[in-house]
């Protein structure tokens, strides 16, 4: 069993994790199911929440991709001119050594993966909303429940990945980089 799984087995840690998750979902605007509320009534809110989160994550991802493209362009100019300026990716993430550059690119790859998953989930929720209007929501209630849970999971994952990416410069400027 992993350390994270062992930690979640502790009721106090699990309760705190659930409180943090609920607070994050509330901050993101994801609907909370309380009592006998039908998931079909929450489907439009969840779809809107995913769309907003996709827009915000897409903007951040575009900034990072611009930095990555500039990094590749700077590599060519640095080979020609050793006294060139720092690359944008190095400035954005604080990536200087090959290990930290690999860590930064891994974070960028994870963000792309989460964005893709969230986009697919958003499309699925929109399709279910349309299908529910056409055929009736009670026929697809099981699908909606599964997709709402997937949306909840991917929102938390996107929040986590974005926070890790935004805190990466502080992490790399701390003890980790000094030990290298």
C-alpha positions in Angstrom: 0.0 0.0 0.0 1.4 3.4 -0.9 2.0 6.2 1.7 -0.8 8.3 0.2 -3.3 5.3 0.6 -2.1 4.7 4.1 -2.5 8.3 5.0 -6.1 8.3 3.6 -6.9 5.3 5.7 -6.5 7.6 8.7 -10.0 9.0 9.4 -8.7 12.4 10.4 -6.6 12.8 7.3 -9.4 11.6 5.1 -11.9 14.0 6.7 -9.5 16.9 6.1 -8.8 15.9 2.5 -12.6 15.7 1.9 -13.0 19.2 3.4 -10.3 20.6 1.2 -11.8 18.9 -1.9 -15.2 20.3 -1.1 -13.8 23.8 -0.6 -11.9 23.6 -3.9 -15.0 22.4 -5.8 -17.0 25.2 -4.2 -14.4 27.7 -5.3 -14.5 26.3 -8.8 -18.3 26.5 -8.9 -19.0 22.8 -9.2 -22.5 21.9 -8.0 -22.7 20.0 -4.7 -25.2 17.3 -4.4 -27.0 17.7 -1.1 -30.1 15.7 -0.2 -32.4 14.2 -2.8 -31.4 16.7 -5.6 -31.6 15.2 -9.1 -28.2 15.1 -10.9 -30.0 16.2 -14.1 -30.7 19.6 -12.5 -27.0 20.0 -11.8 -25.8 19.0 -15.2 -25.9 22.5 -16.8 -24.0 23.9 -13.8 -21.4 21.2 -14.0 -21.0 21.8 -17.8 -20.6 25.5 -17.2 -18.1 25.0 -14.5 -16.0 22.7 -16.8 -16.2 25.2 -19.6 -14.9 28.0 -17.4 -12.2 25.8 -16.0 -11.2 24.8 -19.5 -10.9 28.4 -20.5 -8.7 29.3 -17.5 -6.5 26.2 -17.9 -6.2 26.8 -21.6 -4.9 30.3 -21.1 -2.3 29.1 -18.6 -1.4 26.2 -20.9 -0.9 28.6 -23.9 1.5 30.8 -21.8 3.5 27.7 -21.0 3.5 26.5 -24.6 4.7 29.9 -25.8 7.5 29.6 -23.3 8.3 26.1 -24.5 8.4 27.2 -28.1 10.6 30.2 -27.2 12.9 27.7 -25.3 13.3 25.7 -28.4 14.1 28.8 -30.4 16.5 30.0 -27.8 18.4 26.7 -27.9 19.4 27.4 -31.5 20.4 31.0 -30.7 22.4 30.0 -27.6 24.4 27.5 -29.7 25.3 30.4 -32.0 25.8 32.9 -29.2 26.9 31.6 -25.8 26.3 34.9 -24.1 22.6 34.9 -25.0 19.8 35.8 -22.6 18.1 33.3 -20.4 15.4 31.3 -22.1 11.7 32.1 -21.3 11.1 28.6 -20.0 14.0 29.1 -17.6 12.5 32.4 -16.5 9.0 31.0 -16.2 9.8 27.8 -14.4 13.3 28.4 -13.1 14.5 25.5 -15.1 18.3 25.6 -15.5 19.7 22.1 -15.1 18.7 19.1 -17.3 16.9 17.5 -14.4 14.7 20.6 -13.7 14.0 21.1 -17.4 12.8 17.5 -17.6 10.6 18.1 -14.5 9.1 21.3 -16.1 8.4 19.5 -19.3 6.8 16.6 -17.4 4.5 19.1 -15.7 3.6 20.7 -19.0 2.8 17.2 -20.5 0.6 16.4 -17.5 -1.3 19.7 -17.9 -1.9 18.9 -21.6 -3.2 15.5 -20.6 -5.6 16.9 -17.9 -6.8 19.6 -20.4 -7.6 16.9 -23.0 -9.4 14.7 -20.4 -11.4 17.7 -19.2 -12.3 18.7 -22.7 -13.6 15.2 -23.5 -15.5 15.1 -20.2 -17.1 18.5 -21.0 -18.1 17.3 -24.4 -19.7 14.2 -22.8 -21.6 16.2 -20.3 -22.9 18.5 -23.1 -23.9 15.4 -25.2 -25.7 13.9 -22.1 -27.6 17.2 -21.6 -28.7 17.1 -25.2 -29.6 13.5 -25.0 -31.6 14.0 -21.8 -33.6 16.8 -23.4 -34.4 14.6 -26.4 -35.1 11.2 -24.7 -35.7 12.1 -21.0 -33.2 12.3 -18.2 -34.4 9.3 -16.3 -33.2 7.0 -19.0 -29.6 8.2 -18.8 -29.4 8.8 -15.0 -26.7 6.2 -14.5 -24.5 7.7 -17.3 -25.0 11.2 -15.8 -23.9 10.0 -12.3 -20.7 8.4 -13.7 -19.9 11.5 -15.8 -20.5 13.9 -13.0 -18.1 11.9 -10.8 -15.6 12.0 -13.6 -16.0 15.7 -14.0 -15.5 16.2 -10.2 -12.3 14.1 -10.3 -10.8 15.9 -13.3 -11.6 19.3 -11.8 -9.7 18.4 -8.7 -6.8 17.0 -10.8 -6.7 20.1 -12.9 -6.6 22.3 -9.8 -3.8 20.2 -8.4 -1.7 20.2 -11.6 -2.1 24.0 -12.1 -1.1 24.7 -8.5 1.9 22.5 -8.9 2.9 24.2 -12.1 2.4 27.7 -10.6 4.4 26.8 -7.5 7.2 25.1 -9.5 9.5 28.2 -9.7 9.3 28.5 -5.9 10.0 24.8 -5.4 13.0 24.9 -7.8 14.4 28.0 -6.2 14.3 26.4 -2.7 16.4 23.7 -1.2 16.0 21.3 -4.1 17.9 23.4 -6.6 20.5 24.4 -4.0 21.4 20.8 -3.3 22.2 20.2 -7.0 
